[in-house]
Amino acid sequence: MQLMVNSCKISLMSIAGMVILLTACTSISNSTPQQNFSSAQTLAANREDYRSMDLSQLADKTSLTGSDPNAIALSAFDNSDADTNSPTVDVSYPQPNQAIVILTQTGLKDDSVQDIRYRVEFQKNPSAQINEQWQMIWAGSQFKCYPGRGHQEWSPELCF
Protein backbone atom coordinates (compact mmCIF):
# COMPACT_ATOMS: atom_id res chain seq x y z
CA MET A 1 0.00 0.00 0.00
CA GLN A 2 2.83 2.38 0.92
CA LEU A 3 4.46 1.62 -2.44
CA MET A 4 1.25 2.48 -4.25
CA VAL A 5 0.91 5.84 -2.40
CA ASN A 6 4.53 6.75 -3.21
CA SER A 7 3.97 5.80 -6.84
CA CYS A 8 0.87 8.05 -7.00
CA LYS A 9 2.80 10.96 -5.43
CA ILE A 10 5.59 10.56 -7.97
CA SER A 11 3.05 10.43 -10.82
CA LEU A 12 1.27 13.56 -9.58
CA MET A 13 4.57 15.41 -9.17
CA SER A 14 5.60 14.39 -12.69
CA ILE A 15 2.30 15.64 -14.13
CA ALA A 16 2.60 18.90 -12.19
CA GLY A 17 6.15 19.35 -13.47
CA MET A 18 5.05 18.78 -17.08
CA VAL A 19 2.22 21.33 -16.67
CA ILE A 20 4.66 23.90 -15.32
CA LEU A 21 7.11 23.18 -18.13
CA LEU A 22 4.42 23.44 -20.81
CA THR A 23 3.11 26.69 -19.31
CA ALA A 24 6.62 28.16 -19.28
CA CYS A 25 7.24 27.11 -22.90
CA THR A 26 3.94 28.62 -24.00
CA SER A 27 4.75 31.88 -22.22
CA ILE A 28 8.14 32.08 -23.87
CA SER A 29 6.81 31.36 -27.36
CA ASN A 30 4.01 33.91 -26.92
CA SER A 31 6.43 36.59 -25.81
CA THR A 32 8.66 36.52 -28.86
CA PRO A 33 9.02 40.09 -30.08
CA GLN A 34 7.02 41.08 -33.12
CA GLN A 35 8.28 43.57 -35.66
CA ASN A 36 7.17 47.06 -34.77
CA PHE A 37 6.61 49.51 -37.58
CA SER A 38 5.74 53.12 -37.00
CA SER A 39 2.59 54.40 -38.65
CA ALA A 40 4.70 56.38 -41.10
CA GLN A 41 6.57 53.27 -42.23
CA THR A 42 3.36 51.30 -42.60
CA LEU A 43 1.64 54.04 -44.56
CA ALA A 44 4.65 54.87 -46.65
CA ALA A 45 5.13 51.27 -47.76
CA ASN A 46 2.24 51.34 -50.23
CA ARG A 47 2.74 54.13 -52.76
CA GLU A 48 0.33 52.40 -55.16
CA ASP A 49 -2.47 52.91 -52.61
CA TYR A 50 -2.43 56.68 -53.24
CA ARG A 51 -3.85 58.77 -56.08
CA SER A 52 -0.88 60.39 -57.81
CA MET A 53 -0.87 64.19 -57.93
CA ASP A 54 0.47 66.58 -60.57
CA LEU A 55 3.39 68.40 -58.92
CA SER A 56 3.45 71.11 -61.59
CA GLN A 57 0.16 72.46 -60.22
CA LEU A 58 1.66 72.62 -56.72
CA ALA A 59 4.80 74.36 -57.97
CA ASP A 60 2.65 77.32 -59.02
CA LYS A 61 1.49 77.83 -55.42
CA THR A 62 4.44 76.85 -53.26
CA SER A 63 8.10 75.92 -53.36
CA LEU A 64 8.79 72.21 -53.75
CA THR A 65 12.37 72.60 -52.50
CA GLY A 66 13.72 73.47 -49.07
CA SER A 67 15.72 72.37 -46.06
CA ASP A 68 12.88 70.63 -44.18
CA PRO A 69 10.60 68.01 -45.85
CA ASN A 70 8.02 68.45 -43.08
CA ALA A 71 7.75 72.21 -43.67
CA ILE A 72 7.58 71.79 -47.46
CA ALA A 73 4.74 69.26 -47.16
CA LEU A 74 2.83 71.42 -44.70
CA SER A 75 3.21 74.44 -46.98
CA ALA A 76 1.90 72.47 -49.95
CA PHE A 77 -0.92 70.49 -48.32
CA ASP A 78 -2.03 72.04 -45.02
CA ASN A 79 -5.77 72.62 -45.35
CA SER A 80 -7.09 75.33 -43.06
CA ASP A 81 -10.62 73.96 -43.57
CA ALA A 82 -9.94 71.06 -41.21
CA ASP A 83 -11.71 71.04 -37.83
CA THR A 84 -8.61 69.81 -36.06
CA ASN A 85 -6.05 72.34 -34.86
CA SER A 86 -3.32 70.92 -37.02
CA PRO A 87 -2.71 67.91 -39.22
CA THR A 88 -0.76 64.92 -37.95
CA VAL A 89 2.58 64.58 -39.67
CA ASP A 90 4.91 61.57 -39.70
CA VAL A 91 8.32 61.81 -41.35
CA SER A 92 10.50 58.82 -42.13
CA TYR A 93 13.94 58.61 -43.71
CA PRO A 94 14.14 55.14 -45.28
CA GLN A 95 17.50 56.08 -46.82
CA PRO A 96 19.90 58.97 -46.11
CA ASN A 97 18.90 60.75 -49.33
CA GLN A 98 15.14 59.97 -49.12
CA ALA A 99 12.35 61.36 -46.94
CA ILE A 100 8.69 60.38 -46.84
CA VAL A 101 6.10 62.60 -45.17
CA ILE A 102 2.63 61.34 -44.29
CA LEU A 103 0.28 64.24 -43.57
CA THR A 104 -3.23 63.42 -42.30
CA GLN A 105 -6.09 65.88 -41.91
CA THR A 106 -9.37 64.88 -40.29
CA GLY A 107 -12.78 66.46 -39.99
CA LEU A 108 -12.68 68.43 -43.22
CA LYS A 109 -15.42 70.98 -43.84
CA ASP A 110 -16.41 69.33 -47.10
CA ASP A 111 -19.71 67.78 -48.12
CA SER A 112 -18.17 64.46 -49.18
CA VAL A 113 -14.51 64.14 -48.04
CA GLN A 114 -14.24 63.63 -44.29
CA ASP A 115 -10.47 62.95 -44.01
CA ILE A 116 -7.54 63.23 -46.39
CA ARG A 117 -4.06 61.78 -46.18
CA TYR A 118 -1.05 62.75 -48.30
CA ARG A 119 2.09 60.75 -48.97
CA VAL A 120 4.89 63.04 -50.09
CA GLU A 121 8.29 61.78 -51.25
CA PHE A 122 11.45 63.86 -51.15
CA GLN A 123 14.94 63.36 -52.49
CA LYS A 124 18.01 65.14 -51.19
CA ASN A 125 19.64 67.40 -53.76
CA PRO A 126 23.27 66.21 -54.01
CA SER A 127 24.43 69.47 -55.61
CA ALA A 128 23.50 71.61 -52.60
CA GLN A 129 26.88 72.63 -51.19
CA ILE A 130 26.11 74.52 -47.97
CA ASN A 131 22.58 73.77 -46.77
CA GLU A 132 20.87 70.41 -47.13
CA GLN A 133 18.15 70.80 -49.77
CA TRP A 134 15.20 68.46 -50.30
CA GLN A 135 13.16 68.30 -53.51
CA MET A 136 9.58 67.01 -53.61
CA ILE A 137 9.57 64.30 -56.28
CA TRP A 138 6.15 62.63 -55.84
CA ALA A 139 2.89 63.18 -53.97
CA GLY A 140 -0.30 61.20 -53.65
CA SER A 141 -3.54 61.36 -51.69
CA GLN A 142 -6.10 59.08 -50.06
CA PHE A 143 -9.59 59.86 -48.84
CA LYS A 144 -12.22 58.78 -46.32
CA CYS A 145 -15.75 59.81 -47.22
CA TYR A 146 -18.61 60.92 -45.02
CA PRO A 147 -21.28 58.24 -44.56
CA GLY A 148 -23.48 58.03 -47.62
CA ARG A 149 -20.86 59.77 -49.78
CA GLY A 150 -18.63 56.81 -50.60
CA HIS A 151 -16.09 54.50 -48.93
CA GLN A 152 -15.42 54.71 -45.20
CA GLU A 153 -11.85 53.35 -45.38
CA TRP A 154 -8.69 55.00 -46.74
CA SER A 155 -8.77 54.78 -50.53
CA PRO A 156 -7.39 56.61 -53.57
CA GLU A 157 -10.95 56.64 -54.96
CA LEU A 158 -12.69 60.00 -54.86
CA CYS A 159 -15.79 60.55 -52.75
CA PHE A 160 -19.09 61.45 -54.40
VENPE-V190422 format. One record per residue. N is the residue number from 1. PHI is phi in radians with two decimals (999 if undefined). D_LAST is the distance of its C-alpha to the last C-alpha in whole Angstrom. Layout:
BEGIN
n->N phi->PHI d_last->D_LAST
n->N phi->PHI d_last->D_LAST
END
This chain:
BEGIN
n->1 phi->999 d_last->84
n->2 phi->-1.03 d_last->84
n->3 phi->-1.11 d_last->83
n->4 phi->-1.19 d_last->80
n->5 phi->-1.13 d_last->79
n->6 phi->-1.09 d_last->79
n->7 phi->-1.12 d_last->77
n->8 phi->-1.16 d_last->74
n->9 phi->-1.10 d_last->74
n->10 phi->-1.11 d_last->73
n->11 phi->-1.10 d_last->71
n->12 phi->-1.12 d_last->69
n->13 phi->-1.16 d_last->69
n->14 phi->-1.14 d_last->68
n->15 phi->-1.11 d_last->65
n->16 phi->-1.07 d_last->64
n->17 phi->-1.10 d_last->64
n->18 phi->-1.14 d_last->62
n->19 phi->-1.09 d_last->59
n->20 phi->-1.09 d_last->59
n->21 phi->-1.09 d_last->59
n->22 phi->-1.11 d_last->56
n->23 phi->-1.10 d_last->54
n->24 phi->-1.12 d_last->55
n->25 phi->-1.12 d_last->54
n->26 phi->-1.13 d_last->50
n->27 phi->-1.09 d_last->50
n->28 phi->-1.15 d_last->50
n->29 phi->-1.20 d_last->48
n->30 phi->-1.35 d_last->45
n->31 phi->-1.73 d_last->46
n->32 phi->-1.12 d_last->45
n->33 phi->-1.15 d_last->43
n->34 phi->-1.74 d_last->39
n->35 phi->-1.16 d_last->38
n->36 phi->-1.87 d_last->36
n->37 phi->-2.04 d_last->33
n->38 phi->-1.23 d_last->31
n->39 phi->-1.07 d_last->28
n->40 phi->-1.12 d_last->28
n->41 phi->-1.15 d_last->30
n->42 phi->-1.13 d_last->27
n->43 phi->-1.20 d_last->24
n->44 phi->-1.26 d_last->26
n->45 phi->-1.20 d_last->27
n->46 phi->-2.07 d_last->24
n->47 phi->-1.00 d_last->23
n->48 phi->-1.17 d_last->21
n->49 phi->-1.51 d_last->19
n->50 phi->-2.05 d_last->17
n->51 phi->-1.43 d_last->16
n->52 phi->-1.13 d_last->19
n->53 phi->-2.00 d_last->19
n->54 phi->-1.47 d_last->21
n->55 phi->-1.19 d_last->24
n->56 phi->-1.12 d_last->26
n->57 phi->-1.22 d_last->23
n->58 phi->-1.21 d_last->24
n->59 phi->-1.08 d_last->27
n->60 phi->-1.22 d_last->27
n->61 phi->-1.76 d_last->26
n->62 phi->-2.65 d_last->28
n->63 phi->-1.38 d_last->31
n->64 phi->-1.71 d_last->30
n->65 phi->-2.26 d_last->33
n->66 phi->3.11 d_last->35
n->67 phi->-1.59 d_last->37
n->68 phi->-2.34 d_last->35
n->69 phi->-0.97 d_last->32
n->70 phi->-1.04 d_last->30
n->71 phi->-1.15 d_last->31
n->72 phi->-1.12 d_last->29
n->73 phi->-1.10 d_last->26
n->74 phi->-1.09 d_last->26
n->75 phi->-1.09 d_last->27
n->76 phi->-1.40 d_last->24
n->77 phi->-2.17 d_last->21
n->78 phi->-1.12 d_last->22
n->79 phi->-1.88 d_last->20
n->80 phi->-1.27 d_last->22
n->81 phi->-1.44 d_last->19
n->82 phi->-1.31 d_last->19
n->83 phi->-1.26 d_last->21
n->84 phi->-1.29 d_last->23
n->85 phi->-1.08 d_last->26
n->86 phi->-2.70 d_last->25
n->87 phi->-1.25 d_last->23
n->88 phi->-1.53 d_last->25
n->89 phi->-2.30 d_last->26
n->90 phi->-2.10 d_last->28
n->91 phi->-2.09 d_last->30
n->92 phi->-2.23 d_last->32
n->93 phi->-2.15 d_last->35
n->94 phi->-1.10 d_last->35
n->95 phi->-2.47 d_last->38
n->96 phi->-1.02 d_last->40
n->97 phi->-1.86 d_last->38
n->98 phi->-2.33 d_last->35
n->99 phi->-2.28 d_last->32
n->100 phi->-2.23 d_last->29
n->101 phi->-1.95 d_last->27
n->102 phi->-1.97 d_last->24
n->103 phi->-2.02 d_last->22
n->104 phi->-2.10 d_last->20
n->105 phi->-2.11 d_last->19
n->106 phi->-2.08 d_last->17
n->107 phi->1.15 d_last->17
n->108 phi->-1.17 d_last->15
n->109 phi->-1.53 d_last->15
n->110 phi->-2.34 d_last->11
n->111 phi->-1.38 d_last->9
n->112 phi->-2.21 d_last->6
n->113 phi->-1.54 d_last->8
n->114 phi->-1.51 d_last->11
n->115 phi->-2.35 d_last->14
n->116 phi->-2.39 d_last->14
n->117 phi->-2.30 d_last->17
n->118 phi->-1.96 d_last->19
n->119 phi->-2.03 d_last->22
n->120 phi->-2.16 d_last->24
n->121 phi->-1.79 d_last->28
n->122 phi->-2.23 d_last->31
n->123 phi->-2.23 d_last->34
n->124 phi->-1.26 d_last->37
n->125 phi->-1.43 d_last->39
n->126 phi->-1.22 d_last->43
n->127 phi->-1.49 d_last->44
n->128 phi->-1.20 d_last->44
n->129 phi->-1.42 d_last->47
n->130 phi->-1.65 d_last->47
n->131 phi->-1.74 d_last->44
n->132 phi->-1.15 d_last->42
n->133 phi->-2.06 d_last->39
n->134 phi->-1.97 d_last->35
n->135 phi->-2.04 d_last->33
n->136 phi->-1.20 d_last->29
n->137 phi->-2.01 d_last->29
n->138 phi->-2.80 d_last->25
n->139 phi->-2.56 d_last->22
n->140 phi->-2.53 d_last->19
n->141 phi->-2.37 d_last->16
n->142 phi->-2.32 d_last->14
n->143 phi->-2.38 d_last->11
n->144 phi->-2.12 d_last->11
n->145 phi->-1.71 d_last->8
n->146 phi->-1.19 d_last->9
n->147 phi->-0.94 d_last->11
n->148 phi->1.46 d_last->9
n->149 phi->-2.06 d_last->5
n->150 phi->2.34 d_last->6
n->151 phi->-1.12 d_last->9
n->152 phi->-1.82 d_last->12
n->153 phi->-1.92 d_last->14
n->154 phi->-1.05 d_last->14
n->155 phi->-2.73 d_last->13
n->156 phi->-1.34 d_last->13
n->157 phi->-1.27 d_last->9
n->158 phi->-1.26 d_last->7
n->159 phi->-1.44 d_last->4
n->160 phi->-2.18 d_last->0
END
